[in-house]
Amino acid sequence: MTTRTLRADAQRNRDRLVEVAAVAFARDGIDTSLEDIARTADVGIGTLYRHFPNRDALLEAVFRRNVDDIAAQADGLLETLPGDQALEQWMQRFVRYVATKKGLAMHLKSVVSHDAEIFAYSHSRMESTMQRLVEAARADGSIRADVDYHDVLKALSGVCMMGDVPGWEDQACRISTLLMDGLRYGVSAPAKKRRSA
């Protein structure tokens, strides 16, 4: 099936709707008014429904945007920090990301199948991001050479499964710091600092 390319103004409207919806869903929950989202995005409700035929379609677009945002943050960290510090900071951000987006992900899992494309996409983005971070840290000698990025991602995901328990977010951040201590264990040479461009 071919994907129709949107006109520039239509693409701007779509992007604006997703941007506004991301803020609204995070602030007010997934049941927030679609009319309010359209009004804030400065478009009519008909325009919203042309791009997103129902609430779940908009939620899926927001979820995809959130995944892209957290994955893209790894780039800036890798450009400015030694590998282990980039990995550690991204892991902390991932925990915060899960804490703020958990309701959205749970809703999507309740209305689409667990093997739906959106979840395959999310897993692929997180896996490739973790791979880049771990390989950069191994390459500059700031974590153990035998670290497997699959293991790190699985451990971090397990930490984030503690959700809905009071204080879980802060505890998950502390546990991810302990995980980093394990990844650094036995590394004696200091990491090479990345030079600023």
C-alpha positions in Angstrom: 0.0 0.0 0.0 1.5 3.4 -1.0 1.5 6.2 1.5 0.1 9.4 0.2 2.5 12.4 0.6 0.8 15.3 2.4 0.9 18.9 1.1 3.2 21.1 3.2 0.4 22.9 4.9 -1.4 19.6 5.7 1.9 18.1 7.1 2.3 21.2 9.3 -1.2 20.8 10.6 -0.6 17.1 11.3 2.7 17.8 13.1 1.1 20.6 15.1 -1.8 18.3 16.2 0.6 15.6 17.4 2.7 18.2 19.2 -0.3 19.7 21.0 -1.8 16.3 21.7 1.4 15.0 23.3 1.4 17.9 25.8 -2.4 17.5 26.5 -2.3 13.8 27.0 0.7 14.0 29.3 -0.9 16.8 31.3 -4.6 15.9 31.3 -4.7 12.2 30.5 -5.7 10.3 27.4 -9.3 11.2 27.7 -8.7 14.9 27.2 -11.0 16.7 24.8 -10.1 16.3 21.1 -11.9 19.6 20.4 -9.6 21.4 22.9 -6.6 19.8 21.1 -7.8 21.0 17.7 -8.5 24.5 19.1 -5.1 24.8 20.7 -3.5 23.6 17.4 -5.5 26.3 15.6 -7.3 23.9 13.3 -10.9 22.7 13.0 -12.1 19.5 14.5 -12.7 18.3 10.9 -9.0 18.7 10.2 -8.1 16.6 13.2 -10.4 13.8 12.1 -9.0 13.9 8.5 -5.6 13.2 9.9 -6.7 10.9 12.8 -10.0 9.2 12.3 -10.3 8.4 16.0 -8.7 9.0 19.4 -6.6 5.8 19.2 -5.0 6.9 15.9 -3.9 10.2 17.5 -2.7 8.4 20.6 -0.6 6.0 18.4 0.9 9.0 16.5 1.8 10.6 19.9 3.3 7.4 21.1 5.5 7.1 18.0 6.6 10.7 18.4 7.6 10.1 22.1 9.6 7.0 21.1 11.4 9.0 18.4 12.1 11.8 20.9 13.7 9.6 23.6 15.7 7.7 21.0 17.0 10.9 19.4 18.3 12.2 22.8 21.1 9.6 22.6 22.7 11.4 19.8 23.3 14.6 21.7 24.6 12.7 24.7 27.0 10.6 22.6 28.4 13.8 21.0 29.2 15.5 24.3 29.9 12.8 26.9 32.1 9.7 27.4 30.3 6.6 26.6 29.4 5.4 30.1 28.1 8.9 31.1 26.0 9.1 27.9 24.6 5.6 28.6 23.9 6.5 32.3 22.1 9.7 31.5 20.1 8.1 28.8 19.0 5.3 31.1 17.8 7.9 33.7 15.9 9.7 31.0 14.4 6.5 29.8 13.0 5.8 33.3 11.5 9.3 33.4 10.1 8.8 29.9 8.4 5.5 31.0 7.0 7.2 34.1 5.3 9.9 32.1 4.1 7.8 29.2 3.1 4.6 30.9 -0.7 5.3 30.7 -0.5 5.9 27.0 1.4 2.7 26.3 -1.0 0.7 28.5 -4.0 2.1 26.7 -2.6 1.2 23.3 -1.9 -2.3 24.4 -5.5 -2.6 25.4 -6.8 -1.6 22.0 -4.3 -3.1 19.6 -2.5 -6.5 19.5 0.8 -6.9 21.3 2.5 -7.7 18.0 1.1 -4.5 16.3 3.5 -2.6 14.1 3.7 0.3 16.6 5.1 -1.9 19.3 7.5 -3.6 16.9 8.7 -0.1 15.9 9.1 1.0 19.5 11.1 -2.1 20.4 13.3 -1.7 17.3 14.1 2.0 18.1 14.9 1.3 21.8 17.1 -1.7 20.8 19.1 0.2 18.2 19.5 3.2 20.6 20.8 0.9 23.4 23.1 -0.8 21.0 24.7 2.5 19.9 25.1 3.6 23.5 26.6 0.4 24.8 28.9 0.0 21.8 30.2 3.6 22.2 30.9 2.9 25.9 32.7 -0.3 25.2 34.7 1.3 22.4 36.0 4.1 24.7 36.8 1.6 27.5 34.4 3.1 30.0 32.4 -0.1 30.6 33.3 -3.7 30.5 34.1 -5.2 27.1 31.8 -8.2 27.6 28.6 -6.1 28.1 25.8 -7.1 25.7 23.3 -4.4 24.9 20.4 -6.9 24.9 21.1 -7.6 28.5 21.2 -4.0 29.5 18.0 -3.2 27.7 16.3 -6.2 29.3 17.5 -5.2 32.8 16.4 -1.6 32.3 13.0 -2.7 31.0 12.6 -4.9 34.1 13.4 -2.0 36.4 10.7 0.0 34.7 8.1 -2.8 35.3 8.0 -1.6 38.9 5.5 1.1 37.9 2.4 2.0 39.9 4.2 1.5 43.2 4.6 4.7 45.2 8.1 6.1 44.7 9.0 3.6 42.0 10.4 6.2 39.6 13.1 7.4 42.1 13.8 3.8 43.0 14.1 2.9 39.4 16.6 5.7 38.8 18.7 4.5 41.8 18.6 0.9 40.5 19.7 2.0 37.0 22.7 3.8 38.7 23.6 0.5 40.4 23.3 -1.3 37.1 25.8 1.2 35.6 28.2 0.5 38.5 28.1 -3.2 37.5 28.8 -2.3 33.8 31.8 -0.3 34.9 33.1 -3.0 37.3 36.7 -4.0 36.6 37.4 -1.1 34.2 40.6 0.5 35.3 41.5 2.8 32.4 39.7 6.2 32.4 37.3 6.8 29.5 38.7 9.0 26.7 36.9 12.3 26.7 35.1 13.3 23.6 36.3 16.5 22.1 33.8 19.3 21.4 33.2 20.0 17.7 
